[in-house]
Amino acid sequence: MKATEIKEMNPDELQGELETLQRRLFDIRTQAVTEKLEDPSQLAKAKKDIARLKTVLRERELQQQLQTKSE
């Protein structure tokens, strides 16, 4: 998932996608412990996608705070 795709999403979509990715990360970690992963890079990709989502959510939160202070 690219940052431009994430920035185009609305806040509800971002929260839903974040929950989905966190669940996927948990499944990947469980699979890594119990059995062999087909693609070990899945773990890093999931972590990076979660970080991107959280970054965009935080940017929007800070932007809203600035708007409310300026009003």
N, C-alpha and C positions, 0 to 999 in steps of 0.2 A: 504494500500500500504506500502510495506516494503522499508527500506532504500537501501537494496541491489538491489531491482528492479529499484529504481529510479536512482542509480548510473550506471546502465547498459544502460540507455536511452541516446540518443544523444540530443544535445541542442535544436533542433527543436521539438522533442517529449516532452521534458521538458516544453518548452514554451506552447505548445498546451495543455498539461495536466494541467498546472498551470491555464490557461484561463478557462478550463473546470471546474476545482475545484472551482475557484472563482465564476463562474456563479452558480454552485451548492450551494455554501455557501450562496449566495444571495437568491436563491430560498428557502433554508431551513430557513433562517432568516425571509423571507416574510411569509412563511407558519407558523412559530412559532408565528408571530404576529396575523395573520388572522384566523388561525385555530389550532387545536390541532395536535401536532407532534406525529406520531406513535412511533418513537424512538428518544427521546431527546438526546441520545448520538451521533446522526448523526452530530450535530453541532460541538461538540468537535473533532470528527474524521476528519471532513472536515478541521478544523483549523490546526490540527496536520499535515495532509497530505500537506497542503499548506506550512506550516513551513518547512517540510522536503524538498519539492521541492525548495523553496527559498534558503535553506541552501546549497544544492548541487550546485545550479546555482552560488551562491556566491563563494563557494570553487573553482569551475572551473574558475571563473573570476579572482580570486586571483592567481591561479596557472598559468594562462596565463600571468598575469602581471609579475610574477616572472621569467617566461621563457623569456619574451621580455627584461627584465632588464639584465638578465645574458648573453644575446646574444649581 
